[in-house]
Amino acid sequence: MPPHLAGRQREYAEFDRLLEQDEILENMVLTGLRGVGKTVLLETFKPRAMQRGWLWATADLSESASISETALAQRILADLALITSSITVEEQRPSNPAGFAVPDEPRRVPLSHEVLASVYSGTAGLTSDKIKATLEFAWHHLREHGQHRVIFAYDEAQNLSDHAEKEQFPLSVLLDVFQSIQRKGMPFMLVLAGLPTLFPKLVDARTYSERMFRVVTLTKLDEDESREAILKPIEVAECPIKFSPDSVNTIAHESGGYPYFIQFMCREVFDVFIQQHTRNDLAAGVPVDAIQRKLDTDFFAGRWAKITDRQRELLWVIANLDHPDEEFTIQELVEEGKTLLAKTFSPSHANQMLVSLSERGMIYKNRLGRYSFAVPLLGRFILRTYEPSTELERASPV
């Protein structure tokens, strides 16, 4: 966790507004590129919610949770059990056959995963019916203890998908369950965090998702917010080592305003400054090249290694667009490829490759049919590390 979170007042205000709902009419989707601070912001939402009387159930939605509807159900039950196990309920006993002695008064047991699982398995119907019955059972007992408002917060929610070919629809089940229990007046709210592909997937699964969610898109920090993110932690810690104005400007520029990169670079620069200070080196500065090489290894190289040579060529063309960090169309990509490559891409081939790159988390497509890098500053990484092969030399100018 960073020691200070800069530039997120608007997002906090929106989340606080949702916490004031008596009847849940809106849930939250927190979306943005990797490195903008979704996971960190989600963590800071938790104490704000708990201070207002909400219980908090959270997990990362791994791909395993999306394999089947049953896997999703087990994920929800496991998360719910963590917040219900502190209360007790009367032990469920089988009915007494005629002629037997009346049993002792039922004892109270924790509302554990075992109890929730028994409610789930004992409910007839579809998976969604079983989850609804279990949530309603838990809510009834939570309300008796004055703790009936629960937030289910899931990070990496873009991993959740329906699988029509296997007749498994975990994403649709999640949406159906929460819409149903919210319409019954149960204050169980969803907060889903994920890449920009998340909300289009929700809408494709259930069109009513547009009305069900308030989408909050995290973007990079502006110049003032970046400076705050760099300087505030040192100020709060009353650190004897300070960043010079030139160092601050360098970090702000090289990070692109992305919180992950700001924190990564500040940590590296601070460690270097400490070592320089112990050597009485007065020529302290930001070792940009060394930090970039380490960032390339730690952040970019793993993703880059998983794609094919032809996919790298396509991404190199995108990196050479006038504004590679902004949205682009297939037509713009194809036209740029004609000027840069001996062997260019047809629109259909480019589209197929973009779909594959999207599945690998390198590219994403918005609902208007435009594309963007899903990894911040990927274009800079490509231009400084990738050299096209000799047969891909730039075409000679006409």
ZAKEVO-647374 format. One record per residue (C-alpha): x, z, y. Coordinates in nm, 4 decimals. Each point is the difference from the previous one (the first is absolute). Layout:
BEGIN
<r c1="X" c3="Z" c2="Y"/>
...
***
This chain:
BEGIN
<r c1="0.0000" c3="0.0000" c2="0.0000"/>
<r c1="0.1336" c3="-0.0831" c2="0.3471"/>
<r c1="0.0379" c3="0.3018" c2="0.2304"/>
<r c1="-0.2162" c3="-0.1703" c2="0.2623"/>
<r c1="-0.2719" c3="-0.2664" c2="-0.0217"/>
<r c1="-0.0184" c3="-0.2136" c2="0.3129"/>
<r c1="-0.2701" c3="-0.2338" c2="0.1240"/>
<r c1="-0.2869" c3="0.0869" c2="-0.2336"/>
<r c1="-0.2427" c3="0.1752" c2="0.2364"/>
<r c1="-0.2623" c3="-0.2754" c2="-0.0342"/>
<r c1="0.0051" c3="0.0288" c2="-0.3789"/>
<r c1="-0.0314" c3="0.3791" c2="0.0143"/>
<r c1="-0.2982" c3="-0.0288" c2="0.2349"/>
<r c1="-0.1730" c3="-0.2428" c2="-0.2347"/>
<r c1="0.0588" c3="0.2215" c2="-0.3026"/>
<r c1="-0.1234" c3="0.3085" c2="0.1880"/>
<r c1="-0.3173" c3="-0.1904" c2="0.0881"/>
<r c1="-0.0667" c3="-0.0765" c2="-0.3663"/>
<r c1="0.0501" c3="0.3676" c2="-0.0877"/>
<r c1="-0.2958" c3="0.0906" c2="0.2229"/>
<r c1="-0.2474" c3="-0.1965" c2="-0.2130"/>
<r c1="-0.2762" c3="0.2101" c2="-0.1563"/>
<r c1="-0.1178" c3="-0.2959" c2="-0.2043"/>
<r c1="0.2795" c3="-0.2355" c2="-0.1057"/>
<r c1="-0.0780" c3="-0.3377" c2="0.1531"/>
<r c1="0.3615" c3="-0.1136" c2="0.0372"/>
<r c1="0.3077" c3="0.0381" c2="-0.2161"/>
<r c1="0.3528" c3="-0.0970" c2="0.1066"/>
<r c1="0.2369" c3="-0.2778" c2="-0.0966"/>
<r c1="0.3497" c3="0.0600" c2="0.1341"/>
<r c1="0.1952" c3="-0.3225" c2="-0.0233"/>
<r c1="0.3188" c3="-0.1652" c2="0.1205"/>
<r c1="0.3333" c3="-0.1399" c2="-0.1110"/>
<r c1="0.2502" c3="0.2026" c2="-0.1964"/>
<r c1="0.2060" c3="0.2113" c2="0.2352"/>
<r c1="-0.2672" c3="0.0663" c2="0.2633"/>
<r c1="-0.0567" c3="0.3565" c2="-0.1234"/>
<r c1="-0.3266" c3="-0.0107" c2="-0.1973"/>
<r c1="0.1089" c3="0.2559" c2="-0.2592"/>
<r c1="0.1430" c3="0.2358" c2="0.2614"/>
<r c1="-0.3141" c3="-0.0222" c2="0.2138"/>
<r c1="-0.2190" c3="0.0613" c2="-0.3045"/>
<r c1="0.1969" c3="0.3181" c2="-0.0727"/>
<r c1="-0.0550" c3="0.1242" c2="0.3553"/>
<r c1="-0.3740" c3="-0.0641" c2="-0.0321"/>
<r c1="-0.0226" c3="0.2671" c2="-0.2709"/>
<r c1="0.0556" c3="0.3132" c2="0.2147"/>
<r c1="-0.2298" c3="-0.1393" c2="0.2712"/>
<r c1="-0.2769" c3="-0.0396" c2="-0.2572"/>
<r c1="0.0551" c3="0.3390" c2="-0.1619"/>
<r c1="-0.0099" c3="0.1748" c2="0.3395"/>
<r c1="-0.3514" c3="-0.1413" c2="0.0395"/>
<r c1="-0.1157" c3="0.1278" c2="-0.3381"/>
<r c1="0.0583" c3="-0.3072" c2="-0.2147"/>
<r c1="0.1512" c3="0.0132" c2="-0.3472"/>
<r c1="0.2660" c3="-0.2631" c2="-0.0720"/>
<r c1="0.0514" c3="-0.1875" c2="-0.3286"/>
<r c1="0.2799" c3="-0.2545" c2="0.0034"/>
<r c1="0.2149" c3="-0.2261" c2="-0.2170"/>
<r c1="0.1779" c3="-0.3332" c2="-0.0045"/>
<r c1="-0.2117" c3="-0.2694" c2="-0.1612"/>
<r c1="0.2512" c3="-0.1443" c2="-0.2428"/>
<r c1="-0.0727" c3="-0.3227" c2="-0.1823"/>
<r c1="-0.0805" c3="0.2042" c2="-0.3119"/>
<r c1="-0.3029" c3="0.1470" c2="0.1793"/>
<r c1="-0.1306" c3="-0.3546" c2="0.0421"/>
<r c1="0.0234" c3="-0.1021" c2="-0.3638"/>
<r c1="-0.3545" c3="0.1054" c2="-0.0841"/>
<r c1="-0.3050" c3="0.1822" c2="0.1287"/>
<r c1="0.0826" c3="0.2903" c2="-0.2316"/>
<r c1="0.3514" c3="0.0263" c2="0.1451"/>
<r c1="-0.1485" c3="0.0219" c2="0.3495"/>
<r c1="-0.2446" c3="0.2666" c2="-0.1163"/>
<r c1="0.2846" c3="0.2080" c2="-0.1436"/>
<r c1="0.1869" c3="-0.0333" c2="0.3307"/>
<r c1="-0.2992" c3="0.1303" c2="0.1961"/>
<r c1="-0.0669" c3="0.2859" c2="-0.2435"/>
<r c1="0.3636" c3="0.1091" c2="0.0050"/>
<r c1="0.0070" c3="0.0045" c2="0.3809"/>
<r c1="-0.3347" c3="0.1771" c2="0.0234"/>
<r c1="0.1082" c3="0.2685" c2="-0.2477"/>
<r c1="0.2884" c3="0.1043" c2="0.2242"/>
<r c1="-0.2423" c3="0.1154" c2="0.2677"/>
<r c1="-0.2803" c3="0.1319" c2="-0.2231"/>
<r c1="0.2082" c3="0.2110" c2="-0.2393"/>
<r c1="0.0127" c3="0.2843" c2="0.2534"/>
<r c1="-0.3745" c3="0.0640" c2="-0.0368"/>
<r c1="-0.1916" c3="0.1167" c2="-0.3068"/>
<r c1="-0.3212" c3="-0.1114" c2="-0.1674"/>
<r c1="-0.2095" c3="0.1335" c2="-0.2835"/>
<r c1="0.1329" c3="-0.1117" c2="-0.3345"/>
<r c1="-0.2132" c3="-0.2734" c2="-0.1513"/>
<r c1="-0.1307" c3="0.1122" c2="-0.3413"/>
<r c1="-0.2012" c3="-0.1886" c2="-0.2598"/>
<r c1="-0.3673" c3="0.0947" c2="-0.0294"/>
<r c1="-0.0777" c3="0.2844" c2="-0.2452"/>
<r c1="-0.1685" c3="-0.1044" c2="-0.3285"/>
<r c1="-0.3232" c3="0.1844" c2="-0.0766"/>
<r c1="0.0477" c3="0.3253" c2="-0.1889"/>
<r c1="0.3490" c3="0.0754" c2="0.1246"/>
<r c1="0.0857" c3="0.2944" c2="0.2205"/>
<r c1="0.0038" c3="-0.0532" c2="0.3754"/>
<r c1="0.3620" c3="-0.0478" c2="0.1095"/>
<r c1="0.1785" c3="0.2122" c2="0.2547"/>
<r c1="-0.0251" c3="-0.0870" c2="0.3672"/>
<r c1="0.1964" c3="-0.3220" c2="0.0620"/>
<r c1="0.3435" c3="0.0624" c2="0.1389"/>
<r c1="0.1452" c3="-0.1794" c2="0.3013"/>
<r c1="0.2833" c3="-0.2462" c2="-0.0432"/>
<r c1="0.2059" c3="-0.2048" c2="0.2472"/>
<r c1="-0.1437" c3="-0.3376" c2="0.0952"/>
<r c1="0.2961" c3="-0.1657" c2="-0.1704"/>
<r c1="0.0733" c3="-0.3524" c2="-0.1095"/>
<r c1="-0.1318" c3="0.0926" c2="-0.3438"/>
<r c1="-0.3398" c3="0.0964" c2="0.1445"/>
<r c1="-0.0155" c3="-0.3143" c2="0.2160"/>
<r c1="0.0962" c3="-0.2155" c2="-0.2976"/>
<r c1="-0.2767" c3="0.1543" c2="-0.2078"/>
<r c1="-0.2561" c3="-0.0874" c2="0.2693"/>
<r c1="0.1413" c3="-0.3526" c2="0.0172"/>
<r c1="-0.0060" c3="-0.0584" c2="-0.3753"/>
<r c1="-0.3421" c3="0.1625" c2="-0.0370"/>
<r c1="-0.1658" c3="-0.2369" c2="0.2494"/>
<r c1="-0.1674" c3="-0.3100" c2="-0.1362"/>
<r c1="0.0357" c3="-0.3371" c2="0.1655"/>
<r c1="0.2707" c3="-0.2090" c2="0.1605"/>
<r c1="0.3347" c3="0.1290" c2="0.1236"/>
<r c1="-0.1382" c3="0.0111" c2="0.3540"/>
<r c1="-0.2929" c3="0.2156" c2="-0.1180"/>
<r c1="0.2405" c3="0.2425" c2="-0.1661"/>
<r c1="0.2190" c3="0.0307" c2="0.3121"/>
<r c1="-0.3023" c3="0.0502" c2="0.2254"/>
<r c1="-0.1381" c3="0.2745" c2="-0.2240"/>
<r c1="0.3367" c3="0.1772" c2="-0.0088"/>
<r c1="0.0457" c3="-0.0164" c2="0.3778"/>
<r c1="-0.3543" c3="0.1262" c2="0.0547"/>
<r c1="0.0590" c3="0.2868" c2="-0.2442"/>
<r c1="0.3214" c3="0.0957" c2="0.1817"/>
<r c1="-0.1619" c3="-0.0302" c2="0.3433"/>
<r c1="-0.2860" c3="0.2312" c2="-0.1025"/>
<r c1="0.2452" c3="0.2780" c2="-0.0919"/>
<r c1="0.2300" c3="-0.0635" c2="0.2963"/>
<r c1="-0.2987" c3="0.0342" c2="0.2314"/>
<r c1="-0.0835" c3="0.3386" c2="-0.1529"/>
<r c1="0.3483" c3="0.1131" c2="0.1089"/>
<r c1="-0.0338" c3="-0.1479" c2="0.3493"/>
<r c1="0.2565" c3="-0.2755" c2="-0.0663"/>
<r c1="-0.1997" c3="-0.3155" c2="-0.0462"/>
<r c1="0.1828" c3="-0.2603" c2="0.2123"/>
<r c1="0.2715" c3="-0.1922" c2="-0.1837"/>
<r c1="0.2321" c3="-0.2840" c2="0.0981"/>
<r c1="0.1381" c3="-0.2206" c2="-0.2749"/>
<r c1="0.3183" c3="-0.1487" c2="0.1499"/>
<r c1="0.1721" c3="-0.2765" c2="-0.1935"/>
<r c1="0.3278" c3="-0.1667" c2="0.0974"/>
<r c1="0.1124" c3="-0.3420" c2="-0.1289"/>
<r c1="-0.3676" c3="-0.0839" c2="-0.0384"/>
<r c1="0.0739" c3="-0.3747" c2="0.0049"/>
<r c1="0.0936" c3="0.0430" c2="-0.3674"/>
<r c1="-0.3649" c3="0.0514" c2="-0.0939"/>
<r c1="-0.1643" c3="-0.3191" c2="-0.1245"/>
<r c1="-0.2873" c3="-0.1268" c2="-0.2109"/>
<r c1="0.0794" c3="-0.1897" c2="-0.3196"/>
<r c1="-0.2929" c3="-0.2287" c2="-0.0755"/>
<r c1="0.1791" c3="-0.1622" c2="-0.2917"/>
<r c1="0.0145" c3="0.3400" c2="-0.1717"/>
<r c1="-0.3461" c3="0.1062" c2="0.1219"/>
<r c1="0.1571" c3="0.2934" c2="0.1826"/>
<r c1="-0.0943" c3="0.0668" c2="0.3630"/>
<r c1="0.1714" c3="0.3221" c2="0.1164"/>
<r c1="0.0032" c3="-0.0987" c2="0.3685"/>
<r c1="-0.3721" c3="-0.0796" c2="-0.0007"/>
<r c1="-0.0688" c3="0.3255" c2="-0.1856"/>
<r c1="0.1858" c3="0.2000" c2="0.2646"/>
<r c1="-0.2014" c3="-0.1592" c2="0.2807"/>
<r c1="-0.3326" c3="0.0315" c2="-0.1851"/>
<r c1="0.0592" c3="0.3664" c2="-0.0823"/>
<r c1="0.0858" c3="0.1094" c2="0.3515"/>
<r c1="-0.2718" c3="-0.2035" c2="0.1662"/>
<r c1="-0.2536" c3="0.1555" c2="-0.2361"/>
<r c1="0.1033" c3="0.3631" c2="0.0401"/>
<r c1="0.0325" c3="-0.0373" c2="0.3774"/>
<r c1="-0.3541" c3="-0.1370" c2="0.0198"/>
<r c1="-0.1106" c3="0.3134" c2="-0.1837"/>
<r c1="0.1488" c3="0.2079" c2="0.2815"/>
<r c1="0.3103" c3="0.1252" c2="-0.1814"/>
<r c1="0.2902" c3="0.0129" c2="0.2487"/>
<r c1="0.2692" c3="-0.1529" c2="-0.2194"/>
<r c1="0.2073" c3="-0.2383" c2="0.2152"/>
<r c1="0.2504" c3="-0.2684" c2="-0.1012"/>
<r c1="0.3265" c3="-0.0577" c2="0.1869"/>
<r c1="0.1870" c3="-0.2973" c2="-0.1434"/>
<r c1="0.3490" c3="-0.0974" c2="0.1164"/>
<r c1="0.1678" c3="-0.3250" c2="-0.0942"/>
<r c1="0.1440" c3="-0.3363" c2="0.0956"/>
<r c1="-0.2028" c3="-0.2501" c2="0.2056"/>
<r c1="-0.1308" c3="-0.1559" c2="-0.3229"/>
<r c1="-0.2074" c3="0.3140" c2="-0.0598"/>
<r c1="-0.3059" c3="-0.0569" c2="0.2189"/>
<r c1="-0.0568" c3="-0.3647" c2="-0.1049"/>
<r c1="0.0038" c3="0.1214" c2="-0.3625"/>
<r c1="-0.2622" c3="0.2627" c2="0.0805"/>
<r c1="-0.2255" c3="-0.2572" c2="0.1644"/>
<r c1="0.0461" c3="-0.2465" c2="-0.2864"/>
<r c1="-0.1018" c3="0.2719" c2="-0.2457"/>
<r c1="-0.3032" c3="0.1181" c2="0.1971"/>
<r c1="-0.1153" c3="-0.1696" c2="0.3223"/>
<r c1="-0.1457" c3="0.3261" c2="0.1295"/>
<r c1="0.3574" c3="0.1332" c2="0.0292"/>
<r c1="0.0056" c3="-0.1443" c2="0.3534"/>
<r c1="-0.2630" c3="0.2567" c2="0.0986"/>
<r c1="0.1418" c3="0.2753" c2="-0.2174"/>
<r c1="0.3488" c3="0.0212" c2="0.1506"/>
<r c1="0.1613" c3="0.0429" c2="0.3382"/>
<r c1="0.3245" c3="-0.2004" c2="-0.0125"/>
<r c1="0.2978" c3="0.1489" c2="0.1862"/>
<r c1="0.2989" c3="-0.2338" c2="0.0137"/>
<r c1="0.3395" c3="0.1523" c2="0.0645"/>
<r c1="0.2405" c3="-0.2165" c2="0.1972"/>
<r c1="0.3588" c3="0.0445" c2="0.1097"/>
<r c1="0.0769" c3="0.2324" c2="0.2894"/>
<r c1="0.0427" c3="-0.1283" c2="0.3520"/>
<r c1="0.3190" c3="0.0610" c2="0.1984"/>
<r c1="-0.1004" c3="0.3387" c2="0.1419"/>
<r c1="-0.1303" c3="0.1226" c2="-0.3365"/>
<r c1="0.3191" c3="-0.1143" c2="-0.1709"/>
<r c1="0.2106" c3="0.1945" c2="0.2509"/>
<r c1="-0.2177" c3="0.3058" c2="-0.0611"/>
<r c1="0.0442" c3="-0.0328" c2="-0.3770"/>
<r c1="0.3778" c3="-0.0183" c2="0.0474"/>
<r c1="0.0496" c3="0.2760" c2="0.2553"/>
<r c1="-0.2701" c3="0.2587" c2="-0.0692"/>
<r c1="0.1381" c3="0.1340" c2="-0.3330"/>
<r c1="0.3400" c3="0.0665" c2="0.1595"/>
<r c1="-0.1647" c3="0.1669" c2="0.2987"/>
<r c1="-0.2208" c3="0.2240" c2="-0.2134"/>
<r c1="0.2938" c3="0.1013" c2="-0.2198"/>
<r c1="0.2104" c3="0.0721" c2="0.3124"/>
<r c1="0.2816" c3="-0.1984" c2="-0.1604"/>
<r c1="0.3401" c3="0.0036" c2="0.1767"/>
<r c1="0.0582" c3="-0.3682" c2="-0.0872"/>
<r c1="-0.2021" c3="-0.2439" c2="0.2094"/>
<r c1="-0.0640" c3="-0.3722" c2="-0.0083"/>
<r c1="0.1252" c3="-0.1949" c2="0.2998"/>
<r c1="-0.2416" c3="-0.2377" c2="0.1771"/>
<r c1="0.1854" c3="-0.2957" c2="-0.1526"/>
<r c1="-0.0343" c3="0.1492" c2="-0.3484"/>
<r c1="-0.3722" c3="0.0581" c2="0.0515"/>
<r c1="-0.0500" c3="-0.3579" c2="0.1195"/>
<r c1="0.1956" c3="-0.1365" c2="-0.2958"/>
<r c1="-0.2006" c3="0.1994" c2="-0.2559"/>
<r c1="-0.3303" c3="-0.0918" c2="0.1645"/>
<r c1="0.0887" c3="-0.3694" c2="-0.0049"/>
<r c1="0.1478" c3="-0.0185" c2="-0.3486"/>
<r c1="-0.2872" c3="0.1999" c2="-0.1537"/>
<r c1="-0.2605" c3="-0.2334" c2="0.1424"/>
<r c1="-0.2139" c3="0.3032" c2="0.0828"/>
<r c1="-0.0768" c3="0.0734" c2="-0.3669"/>
<r c1="0.0007" c3="0.3771" c2="-0.0659"/>
<r c1="0.1696" c3="-0.0288" c2="-0.3401"/>
<r c1="0.2922" c3="-0.1943" c2="0.1470"/>
<r c1="0.0241" c3="0.2317" c2="0.2995"/>
<r c1="0.0311" c3="0.3007" c2="-0.2276"/>
<r c1="0.2423" c3="-0.1791" c2="-0.2330"/>
<r c1="0.2260" c3="-0.1104" c2="0.2843"/>
<r c1="-0.0127" c3="0.3305" c2="0.1866"/>
<r c1="0.1044" c3="0.1866" c2="-0.3124"/>
<r c1="0.2925" c3="-0.2346" c2="-0.0605"/>
<r c1="0.1096" c3="-0.0006" c2="0.3644"/>
<r c1="-0.0218" c3="0.3770" c2="0.0235"/>
<r c1="0.2163" c3="0.0437" c2="-0.3089"/>
<r c1="0.2564" c3="-0.2405" c2="0.1476"/>
<r c1="-0.0033" c3="0.1829" c2="0.3341"/>
<r c1="0.0637" c3="0.3341" c2="-0.1719"/>
<r c1="0.2995" c3="-0.1440" c2="-0.1827"/>
<r c1="0.1313" c3="-0.1583" c2="0.3200"/>
<r c1="-0.0462" c3="0.3292" c2="0.1817"/>
<r c1="0.2025" c3="0.1923" c2="-0.2585"/>
<r c1="0.2817" c3="-0.2535" c2="0.0455"/>
<r c1="-0.0251" c3="0.0301" c2="0.3810"/>
<r c1="-0.0773" c3="-0.3707" c2="0.0103"/>
<r c1="-0.1298" c3="-0.0611" c2="0.3498"/>
<r c1="-0.0853" c3="-0.3641" c2="-0.0697"/>
<r c1="-0.3163" c3="0.0836" c2="-0.1909"/>
<r c1="-0.2460" c3="-0.2837" c2="-0.0394"/>
<r c1="-0.2694" c3="-0.1361" c2="-0.2250"/>
<r c1="0.1586" c3="-0.1807" c2="-0.2981"/>
<r c1="-0.2684" c3="-0.2670" c2="-0.0144"/>
<r c1="0.1639" c3="-0.2206" c2="-0.2626"/>
<r c1="0.0658" c3="0.2871" c2="-0.2405"/>
<r c1="-0.3532" c3="0.1362" c2="0.0374"/>
<r c1="-0.1510" c3="-0.3447" c2="-0.0510"/>
<r c1="0.1977" c3="-0.0471" c2="-0.3215"/>
<r c1="-0.1213" c3="0.3340" c2="-0.1316"/>
<r c1="-0.3573" c3="-0.0768" c2="0.1040"/>
<r c1="0.0235" c3="-0.3384" c2="-0.1713"/>
<r c1="0.1069" c3="0.1707" c2="-0.3216"/>
<r c1="-0.2478" c3="0.2899" c2="0.0146"/>
<r c1="-0.3109" c3="-0.1782" c2="0.1273"/>
<r c1="0.0139" c3="-0.3782" c2="-0.0320"/>
<r c1="0.2300" c3="-0.0898" c2="-0.2910"/>
<r c1="-0.2282" c3="0.1296" c2="-0.2772"/>
<r c1="-0.2921" c3="-0.2105" c2="0.1186"/>
<r c1="0.2165" c3="-0.3058" c2="0.0656"/>
<r c1="0.1501" c3="0.0117" c2="-0.3501"/>
<r c1="-0.3417" c3="-0.0361" c2="-0.1654"/>
<r c1="-0.0880" c3="-0.3430" c2="0.1401"/>
<r c1="0.1083" c3="-0.3487" c2="-0.1018"/>
<r c1="0.2421" c3="-0.2296" c2="0.1838"/>
<r c1="-0.2821" c3="-0.2279" c2="0.1071"/>
<r c1="-0.1992" c3="0.2942" c2="0.1338"/>
<r c1="0.3072" c3="0.1062" c2="0.1969"/>
<r c1="0.0162" c3="-0.3472" c2="0.1537"/>
<r c1="-0.3634" c3="0.0307" c2="0.1065"/>
<r c1="0.0613" c3="0.3405" c2="0.1572"/>
<r c1="0.3098" c3="-0.1389" c2="0.1753"/>
<r c1="-0.2174" c3="-0.2691" c2="0.1590"/>
<r c1="-0.2440" c3="0.2679" c2="0.1192"/>
<r c1="0.2894" c3="0.2010" c2="0.1453"/>
<r c1="0.0954" c3="-0.3068" c2="0.2065"/>
<r c1="-0.3423" c3="-0.0314" c2="0.1647"/>
<r c1="-0.0083" c3="0.0722" c2="0.3728"/>
<r c1="-0.1761" c3="0.3322" c2="-0.0575"/>
<r c1="0.0644" c3="0.0956" c2="-0.3656"/>
<r c1="-0.1279" c3="0.3559" c2="0.0387"/>
<r c1="-0.3408" c3="-0.1266" c2="0.1109"/>
<r c1="-0.2705" c3="-0.1857" c2="-0.1905"/>
<r c1="0.0482" c3="-0.3571" c2="-0.1180"/>
<r c1="-0.2000" c3="-0.2689" c2="-0.1801"/>
<r c1="0.0892" c3="-0.2152" c2="-0.2993"/>
<r c1="0.0045" c3="-0.3029" c2="0.2279"/>
<r c1="0.2582" c3="0.1615" c2="0.2295"/>
<r c1="0.2098" c3="0.0914" c2="-0.3028"/>
<r c1="-0.0163" c3="-0.3522" c2="-0.1447"/>
<r c1="0.0921" c3="-0.1618" c2="0.3322"/>
<r c1="0.2979" c3="0.2333" c2="0.0473"/>
<r c1="0.1127" c3="-0.0727" c2="-0.3550"/>
<r c1="0.0120" c3="-0.3731" c2="0.0745"/>
<r c1="0.2609" c3="0.0611" c2="0.2719"/>
<r c1="0.2097" c3="0.2481" c2="-0.1998"/>
<r c1="-0.0059" c3="-0.1069" c2="-0.3626"/>
<r c1="0.0950" c3="-0.3126" c2="-0.1907"/>
<r c1="-0.2602" c3="0.0943" c2="-0.2615"/>
<r c1="-0.3021" c3="0.1220" c2="0.1896"/>
<r c1="-0.3258" c3="0.1685" c2="-0.1084"/>
<r c1="-0.3414" c3="-0.1614" c2="-0.0305"/>
<r c1="-0.2935" c3="0.2039" c2="0.1322"/>
<r c1="-0.1289" c3="0.0702" c2="-0.3528"/>
<r c1="0.3447" c3="0.1053" c2="-0.1257"/>
<r c1="0.0538" c3="0.2231" c2="0.3038"/>
<r c1="-0.3397" c3="0.1594" c2="-0.0569"/>
<r c1="0.0798" c3="0.0747" c2="-0.3665"/>
<r c1="0.3329" c3="0.1550" c2="0.0927"/>
<r c1="-0.1554" c3="0.2122" c2="0.2764"/>
<r c1="-0.2520" c3="0.1355" c2="-0.2511"/>
<r c1="0.2846" c3="0.0936" c2="-0.2344"/>
<r c1="0.1983" c3="0.1596" c2="0.2839"/>
<r c1="-0.3092" c3="0.1921" c2="0.1031"/>
<r c1="-0.0286" c3="0.1437" c2="-0.3502"/>
<r c1="0.3620" c3="0.1153" c2="0.0325"/>
<r c1="-0.0711" c3="0.1717" c2="0.3325"/>
<r c1="0.2111" c3="-0.2361" c2="0.2124"/>
<r c1="-0.2840" c3="-0.1851" c2="0.1770"/>
<r c1="-0.3591" c3="0.0813" c2="0.0785"/>
<r c1="-0.2961" c3="-0.2104" c2="0.1019"/>
<r c1="-0.2610" c3="0.1195" c2="0.2438"/>
<r c1="-0.3676" c3="-0.0855" c2="-0.0178"/>
<r c1="0.0423" c3="-0.2871" c2="0.2466"/>
<r c1="0.2371" c3="-0.1869" c2="-0.2318"/>
<r c1="0.3191" c3="0.0754" c2="0.1918"/>
<r c1="0.3100" c3="0.1505" c2="-0.1581"/>
<r c1="0.2634" c3="0.2555" c2="0.1018"/>
<r c1="0.3035" c3="0.1712" c2="-0.1436"/>
<r c1="-0.1119" c3="0.3142" c2="-0.1819"/>
<r c1="0.3463" c3="0.1533" c2="0.0443"/>
<r c1="0.1047" c3="0.0793" c2="0.3591"/>
<r c1="0.3160" c3="-0.1645" c2="0.1329"/>
<r c1="0.0238" c3="-0.2109" c2="-0.3151"/>
<r c1="0.0697" c3="-0.3068" c2="0.2108"/>
<r c1="0.3074" c3="0.1605" c2="0.1553"/>
<r c1="0.1274" c3="0.0989" c2="-0.3446"/>
<r c1="-0.0403" c3="-0.3551" c2="-0.1310"/>
<r c1="0.1766" c3="-0.1628" c2="0.2938"/>
<r c1="0.3009" c3="0.2292" c2="-0.0196"/>
<r c1="0.0414" c3="0.0016" c2="-0.3793"/>
<r c1="-0.1359" c3="-0.3256" c2="-0.1445"/>
<r c1="0.1819" c3="-0.3331" c2="0.0039"/>
<r c1="-0.1933" c3="-0.3025" c2="-0.1267"/>
<r c1="0.1799" c3="-0.2035" c2="-0.2620"/>
<r c1="0.1839" c3="-0.3216" c2="0.0939"/>
<r c1="-0.2839" c3="-0.2273" c2="-0.1070"/>
<r c1="-0.2258" c3="0.1845" c2="0.2442"/>
<r c1="0.1982" c3="-0.0801" c2="0.3113"/>
<r c1="-0.1950" c3="-0.0427" c2="0.3182"/>
<r c1="-0.1268" c3="-0.3473" c2="0.0552"/>
<r c1="0.1914" c3="-0.1931" c2="0.2631"/>
<r c1="-0.1811" c3="-0.0191" c2="0.3341"/>
<r c1="-0.1756" c3="-0.3264" c2="0.0636"/>
***
